[in-house]
Amino acid sequence: RPAGDVVTNLASWLLEQIAADEQVAREATEGRWHWVMGGLGKNDRNTLVADAYVPGDGWHTVLRAAEMPLSAVDAEHIARWDPARVLAECAAKRNVVAEYEKALAQRRELAGGPHSTEAAARLLTLLGVLRVLALPYADRAGYEEATKPVTRTREPQ
């Protein structure tokens, strides 16, 4: 497949991945997730708790995962990635894709004009951002190696 096709499909493929994340987040227990270190009657193991707000009735615990021992770090990590956080991340990613699509349209509009260089630079910058946003999905079907960023920063250790 020509390289241009791969780049053209990146935005739509990325939106599909974001939609899949959103679907899972919407189907998960909503509410505020937090973790509690022991003390919930399950052999003092750490417990992941999800609370949901019921209008007119207040907060209720709807999920308590104490069946498996959770380390404090695992529990905190899971709680930080509650559905509300995932949905906010998805919305932010969708906004970046929308900016890319606007830049693509603007580049076509300004082609050959006095501002075409700036439009091309903005488009290339946003394309680089899309490539970085796609990296966490590299293990999913449809990921194109050709869309990998040219340079990668080292992962934190």
PABALO-922152 format. One record per residue (C-alpha): x, z, y; residue number from 1; residue in one letter. Coordinates in Angstrom, 2 decimals, m for minus. Example, Ala and Ser with C-alpha at 12.3 -4.5 7.8 and 13.67 -1.06 7.14 Angstrom:
// residues 2
SITE_east_up_north_i_aa
SITE_12.30_7.80_m4.50_1_A
SITE_13.67_7.14_m1.06_2_S
END
This chain:
// residues 157
SITE_east_up_north_i_aa
SITE_0.00_0.00_0.00_1_R
SITE_1.36_m0.82_3.48_2_P
SITE_2.65_2.16_5.49_3_A
SITE_0.06_1.54_8.22_4_G
SITE_m2.77_2.03_5.73_5_D
SITE_m1.31_5.35_4.63_6_V
SITE_m1.15_6.62_8.21_7_V
SITE_m4.64_5.30_8.96_8_T
SITE_m6.05_7.17_5.97_9_N
SITE_m4.25_10.43_6.76_10_L
SITE_m6.81_11.64_9.30_11_A
SITE_m9.80_10.94_7.05_12_S
SITE_m8.05_12.41_3.99_13_W
SITE_m7.14_15.53_5.97_14_L
SITE_m10.77_15.92_7.09_15_L
SITE_m11.82_15.79_3.41_16_E
SITE_m9.40_18.60_2.57_17_Q
SITE_m10.63_20.67_5.51_18_I
SITE_m14.24_20.11_4.38_19_A
SITE_m13.34_21.35_0.87_20_A
SITE_m11.81_24.52_2.37_21_D
SITE_m14.89_25.03_4.54_22_E
SITE_m17.24_24.67_1.57_23_Q
SITE_m15.41_27.35_m0.41_24_V
SITE_m15.32_29.66_2.62_25_A
SITE_m19.05_29.21_3.25_26_R
SITE_m19.85_29.98_m0.40_27_E
SITE_m17.66_33.11_m0.43_28_A
SITE_m18.89_36.55_0.51_29_T
SITE_m19.14_36.50_4.26_30_E
SITE_m18.44_39.37_6.55_31_G
SITE_m15.42_41.38_7.48_32_R
SITE_m12.96_41.87_4.64_33_W
SITE_m10.55_44.79_4.56_34_H
SITE_m8.60_46.74_2.02_35_W
SITE_m8.51_50.39_1.13_36_V
SITE_m5.58_52.10_m0.57_37_M
SITE_m7.02_53.95_m3.57_38_G
SITE_m9.64_56.64_m3.35_39_G
SITE_m12.67_54.58_m4.40_40_L
SITE_m12.93_56.12_m7.85_41_G
SITE_m11.13_53.38_m9.76_42_K
SITE_m8.02_55.28_m10.85_43_N
SITE_m6.77_55.34_m7.25_44_D
SITE_m5.88_51.66_m7.32_45_R
SITE_m5.95_49.60_m4.14_46_N
SITE_m9.31_47.99_m3.57_47_T
SITE_m10.37_44.85_m1.74_48_L
SITE_m13.65_45.36_0.10_49_V
SITE_m15.87_42.81_1.86_50_A
SITE_m18.57_44.01_4.21_51_D
SITE_m21.47_41.87_5.43_52_A
SITE_m23.63_42.57_8.47_53_Y
SITE_m27.37_42.44_7.91_54_V
SITE_m29.21_42.14_11.26_55_P
SITE_m31.35_45.20_11.83_56_G
SITE_m29.83_47.00_8.84_57_D
SITE_m26.12_47.26_9.68_58_G
SITE_m23.01_46.80_7.57_59_W
SITE_m23.16_46.78_3.77_60_H
SITE_m20.38_46.50_1.22_61_T
SITE_m21.05_43.36_m0.80_62_V
SITE_m17.79_43.01_m2.69_63_L
SITE_m15.48_45.60_m4.15_64_R
SITE_m12.65_44.22_m6.27_65_A
SITE_m11.04_47.14_m8.03_66_A
SITE_m11.09_45.79_m11.58_67_E
SITE_m7.50_44.64_m11.26_68_M
SITE_m4.77_46.63_m9.61_69_P
SITE_m3.89_45.11_m6.25_70_L
SITE_m0.67_45.80_m4.45_71_S
SITE_m1.09_46.76_m0.82_72_A
SITE_0.52_43.48_0.22_73_V
SITE_m1.80_41.40_m2.02_74_D
SITE_m4.89_43.21_m0.77_75_A
SITE_m3.91_42.81_2.87_76_E
SITE_m3.15_39.11_2.33_77_H
SITE_m6.54_38.48_0.72_78_I
SITE_m8.36_40.44_3.42_79_A
SITE_m6.62_38.48_6.18_80_R
SITE_m7.88_35.21_4.66_81_W
SITE_m11.54_36.17_4.69_82_D
SITE_m14.10_33.35_5.05_83_P
SITE_m14.41_33.79_8.83_84_A
SITE_m10.66_33.30_9.24_85_R
SITE_m10.65_30.23_6.97_86_V
SITE_m13.56_28.70_8.91_87_L
SITE_m11.75_29.33_12.21_88_A
SITE_m8.61_27.67_10.81_89_E
SITE_m10.70_24.70_9.65_90_C
SITE_m12.29_24.34_13.09_91_A
SITE_m8.85_24.36_14.72_92_A
SITE_m7.58_21.69_12.31_93_K
SITE_m10.67_19.56_12.96_94_R
SITE_m9.94_19.79_16.69_95_N
SITE_m6.39_18.53_16.11_96_V
SITE_m7.70_15.59_14.06_97_V
SITE_m10.23_14.83_16.82_98_A
SITE_m7.40_14.82_19.39_99_E
SITE_m5.47_12.39_17.20_100_Y
SITE_m8.50_10.09_16.93_101_E
SITE_m8.96_10.21_20.73_102_K
SITE_m5.29_9.38_21.23_103_A
SITE_m5.58_6.48_18.79_104_L
SITE_m8.55_5.06_20.70_105_A
SITE_m6.77_5.58_24.03_106_Q
SITE_m3.65_3.82_22.74_107_R
SITE_m5.74_0.80_21.75_108_R
SITE_m7.48_0.87_25.13_109_E
SITE_m4.26_1.05_27.14_110_L
SITE_m2.19_m1.34_25.00_111_A
SITE_0.12_m3.31_27.26_112_G
SITE_m0.98_m1.43_30.38_113_G
SITE_1.10_0.75_32.70_114_P
SITE_0.26_3.94_30.75_115_H
SITE_0.70_2.52_27.26_116_S
SITE_4.07_4.26_26.73_117_T
SITE_2.60_7.69_27.45_118_E
SITE_m0.38_6.97_25.21_119_A
SITE_1.93_5.86_22.39_120_A
SITE_4.05_9.00_22.77_121_A
SITE_0.97_11.24_22.64_122_R
SITE_m0.28_9.39_19.56_123_L
SITE_3.06_9.75_17.77_124_L
SITE_3.22_13.45_18.62_125_T
SITE_m0.26_14.06_17.25_126_L
SITE_0.52_12.00_14.15_127_L
SITE_3.47_14.31_13.55_128_G
SITE_1.15_17.29_13.85_129_V
SITE_m1.28_15.74_11.32_130_L
SITE_1.58_15.23_8.90_131_R
SITE_2.51_18.90_9.19_132_V
SITE_m1.14_19.98_8.78_133_L
SITE_m1.31_17.92_5.57_134_A
SITE_1.66_19.69_3.95_135_L
SITE_m0.32_22.64_2.53_136_P
SITE_m2.53_20.10_0.74_137_Y
SITE_0.36_18.18_m0.83_138_A
SITE_m0.70_19.32_m4.31_139_D
SITE_m4.17_17.74_m3.95_140_R
SITE_m5.21_14.31_m5.12_141_A
SITE_m4.72_11.58_m2.55_142_G
SITE_m1.72_13.10_m0.78_143_Y
SITE_0.69_10.34_0.14_144_E
SITE_4.40_11.15_0.08_145_E
SITE_4.80_8.60_2.88_146_A
SITE_2.89_10.95_5.21_147_T
SITE_5.43_13.76_4.86_148_K
SITE_7.03_14.71_8.17_149_P
SITE_10.39_13.07_8.74_150_V
SITE_12.02_16.48_9.19_151_T
SITE_10.92_19.83_7.87_152_R
SITE_11.75_23.23_9.19_153_T
SITE_12.99_25.82_6.77_154_R
SITE_10.35_28.08_5.31_155_E
SITE_10.57_31.74_6.31_156_P
SITE_12.27_33.93_3.75_157_Q
END
